[in-house]
């Protein structure tokens, strides 16, 4: 991992096509960044990428017979409280 110190208005380059500029640093520690990159380059916050990955993995899980039975029970008796 490369660790750099940058002040507002300073930039760093990633390859020939991506420039990241520090726009502001708030007293509470929030940093605003500007990213200049080609439109076709996907840029995501890491937590969004992780959530998307988790959702894809969850969608691949096969439902067990027990899961299906429990779901059918809940759907057939929606007003009953489950213990």
C-alpha positions in Angstrom: 0.0 0.0 0.0 1.3 3.4 -1.0 0.6 6.1 1.7 0.8 9.7 0.5 0.2 13.0 2.3 -1.7 15.5 0.1 -3.1 19.0 0.8 -6.2 20.5 -0.8 -5.5 21.3 -4.4 -2.8 18.7 -4.7 -3.2 15.7 -7.0 -1.8 12.2 -7.7 -1.8 10.3 -10.9 -2.7 6.6 -11.4 -1.3 5.5 -14.8 -1.7 8.0 -17.6 -5.5 8.3 -17.4 -6.6 8.9 -13.8 -6.0 12.0 -11.7 -7.2 12.2 -8.1 -7.3 15.7 -6.6 -7.8 16.5 -2.9 -10.6 19.1 -3.0 -11.0 19.7 0.8 -10.2 18.3 4.2 -12.7 19.0 6.9 -11.8 19.4 10.6 -13.7 16.2 11.4 -11.5 14.2 9.0 -13.8 14.0 6.0 -11.9 14.3 2.7 -13.4 15.3 -0.6 -11.7 13.9 -3.6 -12.1 14.7 -7.3 -11.5 11.9 -9.8 -10.7 12.6 -13.4 -10.9 9.4 -15.4 -12.2 8.1 -18.7 -16.0 7.6 -18.8 -15.7 3.9 -19.6 -13.7 3.3 -16.4 -15.8 2.0 -13.5 -15.2 3.9 -10.2 -16.9 2.6 -7.1 -16.6 3.1 -3.4 -15.1 0.0 -1.9 -18.1 -0.7 0.4 -20.5 -0.6 -2.6 -18.3 -3.1 -4.5 -18.2 -5.4 -1.4 -22.0 -5.1 -1.0 -22.5 -6.0 -4.7 -20.2 -8.9 -4.4 -22.0 -10.2 -1.2 -25.4 -9.9 -3.0 -24.1 -11.9 -6.0 -22.8 -14.6 -3.7 -26.0 -14.7 -1.7 -28.0 -15.0 -4.9 -26.0 -18.1 -5.8 -26.9 -19.9 -2.6 -29.3 -22.7 -3.2 -32.4 -22.8 -1.0 -32.6 -25.9 1.2 -35.8 -27.8 1.7 -36.0 -26.5 5.3 -35.7 -22.9 4.1 -38.5 -23.4 1.6 -40.8 -25.1 4.2 -40.2 -22.2 6.6 -41.0 -19.6 4.0 -44.2 -21.5 2.9 -45.3 -21.6 6.5 -44.8 -17.9 7.1 -46.5 -17.0 3.8 -49.5 -19.3 4.4 -50.0 -17.8 7.9 -48.9 -14.2 7.7 -50.7 -13.1 10.9 -49.3 -15.8 13.1 -46.3 -14.9 15.4 -43.3 -17.2 14.9 -41.7 -18.4 18.2 
